[in-house]
Amino acid sequence: MSESGDSPSSQKEESPSTSQALPNAESLPRNVIDDRVADMVEFLLLKYRTKELTTKAEMLNVVIKDYQDHFPEIFREASECLQLAFGVDVKEVDPSDDSYALVTTLGLTCDGLMSDGETMPKNGILIVILSMIFMEGGCVSEEKVWEVLNVMGVYDGTEHFIYGEPRELITRVLVQEQYFEYRQVPNSDPARYEFLWGPRAHSEIYKMTLLEFLAKISGSDPRAFPLWYEEALRQQEERAQSGLATMDDTSAVASESSSAPSSSFCPE
């Protein structure tokens, strides 16, 4: 023991700077990390609601404070929580000043704040059910939806601290917002119901973007899901062809307009 304690390498390992930095970086209690993650989520949700940018410097000063060595871990966990629970992404705006914007996941135009005064965006549950519909081939039974939501701690008839009354949200509010179709399964007796993508989901969501999102959170590649990947490619091709057709129609209208005699609609 005495020989190893006198060796240069041992002295280096026990130098003041190293002995202070390593324990601080490696053994911070989990509850302290969790508290800072919760504070970071709350801070970033405020920025989302007020549509303000934030910077790394601001997060370090306001939230992290004495635990700056742990910023990467806290920021990563808070970002994951925002994405999965609230449907909010943290996007880097300018690397030169480490500035970030808070935007809706998948580019949804619904901000998830379903009424004035709400503080918790609800797009997390929307993305979960849209993903299930996609993975199930276009529709998913209500029973299966509740099975997944129960695993998330969301129960029919029980108020949730983020999503409120979940049945009201998924069968009425998000149906009215045209993200879901909620319909009775044909010939079911007793009546059973299922969810499909609504018109707004079809117009806003690129299936490839959704698949990339699902692959990212599962730590895999979109091509690892060949059936869903082919479906996403089909949508890309259909949208591309639709875009070309729209361009052709626009060109034809412009050509006809240019060849038509001028009218007197414009004031002199």
N, C-alpha and C positions, 0 to 999 in steps of 0.2 A: 504494500500500500504506500509506504513512504517513498519508494523508488518511483512509482508511477506518479505520485503527487509532485515530485520534484522535476519531472521531465518537462522539456519545453512545450511539447504538444499539449500536455495536461494544463500547463499554465495558460496556454493560449485559449483552451476551451473554457477556462474559468475566469477569463478577463472580464472586467466590469461591464463593458459594452455588450459583449456576447451574452453574458449570463442574464442581463436585463432584457435584451431583445428577444431571445429565443422563448423563454417562458411566456412572455407577453404575447408572442405571435402564435404559440402552439397550444397554450393551455388556458385560454380565455374561457370561462365557464359558458356552457351552452345557453343557459338562461340569459346571460348578458348579451350574447349574439342575438337570441330571439327577441329580446327587448329592443335592440337597435334595429332589427329588421322590421318589427312592428312600427317603430317610430318612422322609419324610412318610408314604409308603405303609406302611412298617414300623411306624411309630408308630400309625397309624390301625388297622392290622390287630390290633395289641395291644389297642387299645380295643374292637375288635369281639369279640375272643376273651373279654375280661374283662367285656363288656357294660357298659362305663363310658362316660359322656358325656365330651366334651372341649370346650374353648373355644378361641376364636381366640387369647386371651391365652396359654393353655398351649402352643398350637402355635407361636406366635411365640417364646416363651421356650425351649422344649425343642428345636424343630426348626429354625426359620428363623434365629434369632439375629441375625447381622450383616447379613442380607439381607431386612430387613423390607419394603422397598419392593417386593420381588418376591413378597410373600405371595400376592396374587391369582392370579398365573400358576402358582406352585408348587402352591397349593391346588387350582386347577382341573385341572391335569394329573394330580395324585395322585388326585383324585376320579374322573376319567375312567378311570384305570388300575384303580382298585378296582372300578368298575362293570363294565368289559369283561373284565378278567382273572379277577376273583374273585367277581363277582356280588354286590357289596356297595355299597350306596348311602350317601352322607353326607347326612343330613337335618338341616336347621336346626330346633332345638327351641324356642329362645327368642331372638328377635332382640335383646332388651334386653341380654343378656349374651353374645351371639354363641356360644351353646352348640349342640353338634351331637351327634347319635346316629348310630351305625353300624347299619344294618339290611340285611336281604336284599333284593336287587333283585326287583321284581315282587311283593313280599309273600310269597315262598316260605316255607313253614314249616320247610324243611330249611335248617340253618345252613351247610351245605357242609363241615362238619368231620365226616368220615365215621367217625372212630374217636377214642377218647381219645388225647390227646397230639398230635394233628395241629395244625399251626400255620397251614396254608394252606387257606382255604375254596375249594371246588371248584365252586361254583355257576356260574362263568363258562362252563365247557364245557357245563353243563346248559342254560343259557339259549341258547347258540349252537345246539345241536341242536334244542331246542324251537322256536326261531325258524325253523330250516330246515324242520321238519315243517309248521309253520303256512304258510310261504310256498309249500311244494310241494303244498298241497292236502290235507294230512292224513297223508301218509307220505313218507319219503325213503329212498332206497337207502343201504345201508351204504357202497357205493363213493363216493357223493357226499359222505357225511359225512366220510370220510377225506380226500377231496380238500380240503375246507375246513379240516379240522384240520391237514393238512400245511402249508397256507399260514400257519397260526398257529404253526408250529414244533412241532406235536404229531404224533408218529409211532407207528404200530402197533408194539408190541414194544420201544419205547424209553422208558425211565423219564423222566418230565417233572418238573421241579422244583416245579411247582404241583400237577399232576394225578396224579402217580405213574404207575402203569402204566395207560395210557389205555383199552386194551381191557377190562381188568378193571373199570374204573370205569363205562364206558358200556354194556357188555353184561351186567354182573352186578350191581354195586352199585346203580346208578340204576334198573335193572329191578326189583330187590328193593325199592327205595324206592317203586316204583310210579309213577315219573315217565315211564318209557318202557315201551312194548311192543317187544320185539325178536323178530321172527318170520321164518320162511323165506318167501320169495316163492313163492306157489303155482306148482306145476309147473316150478320152476326146476331144471335139471340141466345142469351141476353146481349144487349148492345156492347160492343167493344170499339175502341177508337185508335186511330193512328195519326202520326205526324208526317208531313211531307214538307219539302221546301216551298215557301211561298214566292210570289213574283219578285219581291224585293231581294230575297236571297239569290234567286237566279240571276238577277241583273247586277248585283253588287259583288258576288263572290266568284273568284276564279278557283275552280276545283284544284288546279295544280298548286295554287298558293295555300289552299287549305291542306292539301296532302303534304306539302313541304312543312307546314306548321305541325301537323300530326307526327311526321317523321322526326322533326327536331325534338319534340318533347319526349319521344320514345327512344331517342338516341340512335336513329337508323337513317336510311336513305329512302327517298320516295320510290325508287325502283325496287325496293324490297317488298312492295305491295303491288304486284303486277296487275291485278284486276282493277284496282283503284287508279293506278298510273295510266292504264289504257283509257279508262273513263275520263280522266283529266285531260289526256291528249285529245280525245274526241271533242271535248268541249272547246279546247283551244282551236282546233281546226274549224269547228262550226262557227266560232266567233270570228275567226280570220276570214272565212268565206262570206259571212254576213257583213263584215266590214268592207270587203271588196265590192259586194253588191250595192251597199249604201253609197260608196264612192262613185260607182258607175252611174247610179241614179242621179246623184248630185251633179256629175259632169254632164249628163244628158239634159237636165233642167237648165244648167248654166248655158249650154250650147243653144238650146231653144230660145232662151231669153235674149242672148246676144244677137240672134238672127231675126227676132221679132221686131216690128216697127216700134219706135219709141212712143210712149204714151205721154199724156199731159198731167200725170199724177204728181210730179215733182214741182213745187212752186218755183217760179222764176225769181 
